[in-house]
């Protein structure tokens, strides 16, 4: 396998979205040109531990081999500095490796990327690990590990793991007429290279879109980065130097409708490495209240319909397996009510918390109104039976029985009685929601119940029957 093949097989690439900064066309074109011709400033920090087999791993040789590979295959996309950690510094990097984000002394913002690589002798071979910090966003890739059986292949595997860890950046072009796609302009895309191969970019790679505040001179402001919520991009094809990507979002307009001066929409590649992701749905007003027993559906790319996936457990959670397409669209439903629709990247993180507008009030109202409707159906059925029997006695001339049944009919709950029950339910504070969307659904349920009262519990038919009974009795008296 060639080094170039190792790069394309190891990488995840893409970036994202449209410029929101206000600029003139010539200025914008100059900025894009600068972005496409700007290399990544990369610092590679390396530490080795061969205490189990002294001399088996050479830090100097490993660093030298990696510098050569990067210079031959990635330069000029990367402008790199290598830092070798020996002795106490090397031991410190090993000790802190899984929690590097908690140790500020390791960070240097004069680099776009800091990549940390360790290699150590273990009983089964050589264990290598790698992770990256992106200086612009402050985001870390998860630690990636590989076991190498042969020391002669160590440099090759380390180079492949570094490439796999690297998370490219892109600017995003948004077309207001096409809400399903964006174009990604990759950093350093026009820099010369040793082959026509696109480094670090391939189909279906996933990117996280971000809003970044820019300094004067169109340079990003580190730390002033906001994630565009519940939105991901997947690379599809190259078009005139940019990469067309599909937008997956839980919101209707993830990129907004107006440009904002000094704000750039960018994207950072995501590196899924875990086998599963636990997705937990909870009430938005109380994150300790998990939504248990709710239906979750999924939709695969190219499909128009959602299919059942799982039922949330006692904590309001489901487990989504990594595999297949990297982005999965999930839908949360309660009864027939769609509560949320959102994309998830399984394996990107261990757990995702999803706040949902509290649907408990609607469920309580629905339960009470179901009981109310059952009472209404019972009253309507009994009333219809009594009306039919009363008319039957009238036809037979049995006015005494007809009057008796009419009295029973008048003792049944009236429309006013049922409406009072409905108002009592509506006044219950537990049946109110602070979320306008949920409250609107509750109001609609009450409106539908009142319509049922109007349609099926009218007093007109009883009044007409009472007139018939009275007229029959008067007619009988007049014959005496």
C-alpha positions in Angstrom: 0.0 0.0 0.0 1.4 3.4 -1.0 1.6 6.4 1.4 -1.0 8.2 -0.7 -3.3 5.3 -0.5 -2.8 5.3 3.3 -3.8 8.9 3.4 -7.1 8.5 1.4 -8.0 5.4 3.4 -7.3 7.0 6.8 -8.9 10.4 6.6 -12.2 12.1 7.3 -12.5 15.4 5.6 -14.9 18.2 4.9 -15.9 21.5 6.0 -18.8 23.7 5.8 -21.0 26.5 5.1 -21.5 30.0 3.9 -20.0 33.3 4.6 -22.1 35.5 6.7 -19.6 38.3 6.7 -20.6 41.4 4.8 -18.0 42.4 2.2 -17.7 43.7 -1.3 -17.3 41.2 -4.1 -13.6 42.0 -4.9 -12.7 41.9 -1.2 -14.6 38.6 -0.7 -12.8 37.1 -3.7 -9.4 38.1 -2.2 -10.3 36.6 1.2 -11.3 33.3 -0.4 -8.1 33.2 -2.4 -6.1 33.8 0.7 -8.0 31.0 2.5 -7.4 28.5 -0.3 -3.7 29.3 -0.4 -3.1 29.3 3.4 -1.3 26.3 4.9 -2.1 24.8 8.3 0.4 25.7 10.9 0.8 22.3 12.6 2.7 21.4 15.8 3.4 17.7 16.2 4.3 16.7 19.8 5.8 13.2 20.2 6.7 11.0 23.1 7.8 7.3 23.3 8.1 4.8 26.1 10.2 1.7 25.5 10.9 0.9 29.1 9.6 -2.6 28.6 12.2 -3.1 25.8 14.9 -0.4 26.0 16.0 0.8 22.7 13.2 -0.8 20.7 11.6 2.6 19.8 13.8 5.5 18.9 12.2 8.9 19.4 14.7 10.6 17.0 14.2 8.0 14.3 10.4 8.1 14.6 10.3 12.0 14.5 12.7 12.0 11.5 10.7 9.5 9.5 7.4 11.3 10.2 8.9 14.7 9.1 10.0 13.1 5.9 6.7 11.5 5.2 4.8 14.7 5.9 7.2 16.7 3.8 6.9 14.3 0.8 3.1 13.8 0.9 1.4 16.7 2.7 3.7 19.7 2.3 2.9 22.5 1.6 -0.6 22.0 3.1 1.1 21.6 6.5 3.7 24.0 7.7 5.0 21.9 10.6 7.1 22.0 13.7 8.0 18.8 15.6 8.4 18.8 19.4 10.2 15.7 20.9 9.3 15.0 24.5 11.9 13.0 26.5 12.4 12.0 30.1 10.0 13.8 32.5 8.3 15.7 29.7 7.5 12.5 27.8 6.2 10.8 31.0 4.0 13.8 31.6 2.5 13.6 28.1 1.7 9.9 28.6 0.1 10.6 32.0 -2.1 13.5 30.7 -2.9 12.1 27.3 -6.5 11.2 27.8 -7.2 14.5 29.7 -5.0 17.0 27.7 -7.8 19.4 27.4 -7.6 20.1 31.1 -3.9 21.2 30.9 -3.5 24.6 29.4 0.3 24.6 29.5 0.3 22.2 26.5 -1.5 24.6 24.2 0.0 27.1 21.7 -2.4 29.4 19.8 0.2 30.4 17.3 -0.5 27.0 15.6 -3.7 26.1 13.8 -3.4 22.5 14.9 -1.6 20.7 17.7 -1.3 17.0 17.2 -0.2 14.8 20.1 1.3 11.3 19.3 2.6 8.7 21.8 4.1 5.2 21.1 4.9 2.7 23.8 6.0 -0.9 24.1 3.2 -3.2 25.5 3.1 -7.0 26.0 1.3 -7.5 22.6 3.4 -5.1 20.5 3.6 -1.3 20.1 0.6 0.8 21.1 0.3 4.2 19.4 -2.2 6.9 20.2 -3.0 10.2 18.7 -5.3 13.2 19.2 -5.6 16.8 17.9 -6.5 20.2 19.3 -7.9 22.8 16.8 -6.8 26.2 18.0 -9.6 28.2 16.4 -12.4 26.2 18.0 -10.7 24.7 21.0 -12.2 21.4 20.0 -10.4 18.1 20.6 -10.6 14.9 18.6 -11.1 11.8 20.7 -7.9 9.7 21.3 -7.4 7.1 18.5 -5.3 4.0 19.2 -3.7 1.4 17.1 -1.6 -1.7 17.9 1.4 -2.3 15.8 3.0 -5.8 15.7 6.2 -5.0 13.9 8.6 -2.2 14.9 9.7 -1.7 11.2 6.1 -0.6 10.4 5.9 1.9 13.3 6.5 5.0 11.3 4.0 4.1 8.6 1.3 3.4 11.1 2.0 6.5 13.1 1.8 8.6 9.8 -1.5 7.0 8.9 -2.9 7.6 12.4 -1.8 11.2 12.3 -3.7 11.6 9.0 -6.8 9.9 10.4 -6.7 12.2 13.4 -6.4 15.4 11.4 -9.7 17.4 11.3 -9.8 19.8 8.3 -11.4 23.2 8.4 -13.6 24.8 5.7 -15.6 27.9 5.0 -19.2 27.5 3.9 -21.1 28.9 1.0 -24.8 29.0 1.5 -27.3 29.2 -1.4 -30.6 30.7 -0.1 -32.4 28.8 -3.0 -31.0 25.4 -1.9 -31.6 24.7 1.7 -30.5 21.1 1.3 -26.9 21.7 0.3 -23.9 23.9 0.9 -20.5 24.3 -0.7 -17.4 23.8 1.4 -14.2 25.7 0.6 -11.3 23.8 2.2 -8.4 25.6 3.8 -5.3 25.3 1.6 -7.2 23.8 -1.3 -5.2 25.6 -4.0 -1.8 24.9 -2.6 0.5 22.8 -4.7 0.8 19.1 -4.0 2.7 16.1 -5.2 -0.4 14.5 -6.8 -3.9 15.4 -7.9 -5.3 13.5 -4.9 -7.5 15.6 -2.6 -5.9 15.2 0.8 -8.2 14.6 3.8 -11.4 15.0 1.8 -13.7 12.1 0.8 -17.3 11.3 0.2 -19.7 11.1 3.3 -17.2 12.7 5.7 -19.0 14.6 8.4 -18.5 18.2 9.4 -19.8 20.3 12.3 -20.8 23.9 11.1 -19.8 26.8 13.3 -20.2 30.5 13.5 -16.9 32.3 14.1 -16.3 36.0 14.9 -13.6 37.4 12.7 -10.9 40.0 13.6 -9.8 42.8 11.4 -7.9 41.4 8.5 -10.3 38.5 8.2 -8.6 36.3 10.8 -10.7 34.2 13.2 -11.0 35.1 16.8 -10.0 32.1 18.9 -12.6 31.1 21.5 -15.4 33.2 19.9 -17.0 30.2 18.2 -20.6 29.0 18.4 -21.8 25.6 17.2 -24.8 25.7 14.9 -27.1 23.4 16.9 -28.4 20.1 15.7 -26.8 20.5 12.2 -24.2 18.4 10.3 -22.8 18.3 6.8 -21.7 15.3 4.7 -19.4 15.7 1.7 -20.8 14.5 -1.6 -18.9 15.7 -4.7 -16.3 18.3 -5.9 -17.7 21.2 -7.9 -15.3 23.8 -9.3 -12.9 23.6 -6.4 -15.6 23.4 -3.7 -17.2 20.4 -2.2 -21.0 20.1 -2.4 -22.4 18.8 0.9 -25.8 17.7 2.2 -27.2 19.5 5.2 -28.8 17.5 8.0 -30.5 19.6 10.6 -33.1 19.6 13.3 -34.0 23.2 12.6 -35.7 24.7 9.5 -33.1 27.4 8.8 -29.8 26.4 10.5 -27.8 29.1 8.7 -30.3 32.0 9.2 -31.5 34.4 6.6 -29.3 37.5 7.1 -25.6 38.1 6.7 -23.8 39.5 9.7 -20.7 41.6 9.6 -17.7 40.0 11.1 -19.3 36.5 11.4 -18.0 33.7 9.2 -19.7 30.3 8.9 -17.1 27.6 9.0 -17.0 23.8 9.5 -14.7 21.4 11.3 -14.4 17.7 10.5 -15.9 15.2 13.1 -14.0 12.0 13.9 -16.4 9.3 15.2 -14.4 6.7 17.1 -16.8 5.1 19.6 -19.0 2.1 18.8 -22.2 3.7 20.1 -23.7 6.9 21.3 -26.3 7.1 24.0 -29.1 9.7 23.1 -31.0 10.9 26.2 -34.2 12.9 25.8 -35.3 15.0 28.8 -37.7 17.8 29.7 -36.3 21.2 28.7 -37.3 22.8 32.0 -35.7 20.0 34.1 -32.8 17.9 32.7 -33.3 15.3 35.5 -36.7 14.4 34.1 -36.0 11.8 31.4 -38.8 11.1 28.8 -39.4 7.4 29.4 -41.5 5.2 27.2 -41.4 7.5 24.1 -41.1 6.1 20.6 -37.9 6.9 18.6 -37.8 6.4 14.8 -35.0 6.7 12.3 -34.7 7.6 8.6 -31.9 6.5 6.4 -30.5 8.6 3.5 -32.7 8.4 0.4 -35.7 7.2 2.4 -38.8 9.4 2.8 -40.4 7.6 5.7 -39.2 7.0 9.3 -39.1 3.5 10.6 -39.3 2.3 14.3 -35.9 2.2 16.1 -36.4 1.9 19.9 -38.5 2.9 22.9 -36.7 5.2 25.5 -35.8 3.5 28.7 -36.4 4.6 32.3 -33.8 7.4 31.9 -35.3 8.6 28.6 -32.4 7.1 26.6 -31.7 4.9 23.6 -28.4 3.6 22.2 -27.6 4.3 18.6 -25.1 2.0 16.9 -22.2 3.3 14.8 -22.2 1.9 11.3 -23.8 2.4 7.9 -24.3 6.1 7.0 -22.4 8.4 9.4 -25.4 10.7 10.1 -28.7 9.3 11.3 -32.0 11.3 11.5 -34.0 10.5 14.6 -37.6 11.4 15.4 -39.2 11.4 18.9 -42.9 10.7 19.1 -45.4 10.5 21.9 -48.6 8.8 20.8 -49.1 10.3 17.4 -47.4 13.6 18.3 -44.0 14.4 16.7 -42.0 16.1 19.4 -38.6 16.4 17.8 -36.6 15.5 14.7 -32.8 15.7 14.8 -29.6 14.3 13.3 -27.1 12.3 15.3 -23.5 11.2 14.5 -23.1 7.8 16.3 -19.7 7.3 17.7 -18.7 11.0 17.7 -19.4 11.4 21.5 -20.4 8.9 24.2 -23.7 10.7 25.1 -26.0 13.3 23.6 -28.5 15.2 25.8 -31.6 16.4 23.9 -33.9 18.9 25.7 -37.5 18.5 24.7 -40.3 21.0 25.4 -42.2 19.3 28.3 -45.0 17.3 26.8 -46.3 16.0 30.2 -49.0 18.7 30.4 -50.4 17.7 27.0 -50.4 14.1 28.0 -52.3 14.8 31.2 -54.8 16.9 29.3 -55.1 14.2 26.7 -55.7 11.6 29.4 -58.4 13.7 31.2 -60.1 14.6 27.9 -60.2 10.9 26.9 -62.1 10.2 30.2 -64.3 13.3 29.4 -65.1 11.9 25.9 -65.9 8.5 27.3 -68.4 10.2 29.7 -69.8 12.2 26.7 -70.2 9.1 24.6 -72.0 7.4 27.5 -74.4 10.3 28.0 -75.1 10.6 24.2 -75.8 6.8 24.0 -78.2 6.8 27.0 -79.9 9.9 25.7 -80.5 8.4 22.2 -81.9 5.2 23.8 -84.3 7.2 26.0 -85.4 9.4 23.1 -86.1 6.3 20.9 -88.0 4.6 23.7 -90.0 7.7 24.5 -91.2 8.1 20.9 -92.0 4.4 20.8 -94.3 4.7 23.8 -95.9 7.8 22.2 -96.7 5.8 19.1 -98.2 3.1 21.3 -100.3 5.7 23.1 -98.6 5.0 26.5 -98.2 8.6 27.5 -97.5 7.8 31.2 -94.4 5.8 30.3 -93.4 8.4 27.7 -93.5 11.1 30.4 -91.5 8.9 32.8 -88.8 8.4 30.3 -88.8 12.1 29.5 -88.1 12.8 33.1 -85.2 10.4 33.1 -83.9 12.1 30.0 -84.0 15.5 31.7 -82.0 14.0 34.7 -79.1 13.1 32.4 -76.0 15.5 32.4 -76.7 18.4 30.1 -74.5 20.3 27.8 -74.0 22.9 30.5 -73.0 20.2 33.0 -70.5 18.7 30.6 -69.1 22.1 29.7 -68.5 22.8 33.5 -66.5 19.5 33.7 -64.4 20.7 30.7 -63.8 24.1 32.4 -62.7 22.4 35.6 -60.1 20.4 33.7 -58.9 23.5 31.8 -58.5 25.5 35.0 -56.1 22.8 36.5 -52.6 24.5 36.6 -51.0 21.1 36.0 -52.6 21.1 32.6 -50.8 24.3 31.5 -47.5 24.5 29.8 -45.0 27.4 29.7 -43.9 26.3 26.3 -46.1 28.2 23.7 -45.9 25.4 21.2 -47.1 22.8 23.7 -49.8 25.1 25.1 -51.1 25.7 21.5 -51.6 21.9 21.2 -53.4 21.8 24.6 -55.7 24.7 23.5 -56.5 22.8 20.4 -57.5 19.7 22.4 -60.0 21.7 24.4 -61.4 23.4 21.3 -62.0 19.9 19.7 -63.8 18.8 22.9 -66.1 21.8 22.9 -66.9 21.1 19.3 -67.9 17.6 20.2 -70.2 19.0 22.9 -71.8 21.3 20.3 -72.3 18.5 17.8 -73.5 15.7 20.0 -75.1 17.2 23.1 -77.5 19.7 21.6 -80.6 20.5 23.7 -82.8 21.0 20.7 -83.8 17.4 20.2 -84.9 17.1 23.9 -87.0 20.3 23.7 -88.7 19.0 20.6 -89.4 15.6 22.3 -90.9 17.4 25.3 -93.2 19.4 23.0 -94.3 16.1 21.4 -95.1 14.5 24.8 -97.0 17.7 26.0 -99.0 17.8 22.8 -99.9 14.2 23.0 -101.0 14.6 26.6 -103.1 17.7 25.7 -104.7 15.9 22.8 -105.6 13.0 25.2 -107.2 15.4 27.7 -109.3 17.1 24.9 -110.9 13.8 24.0 -112.1 13.2 27.5 
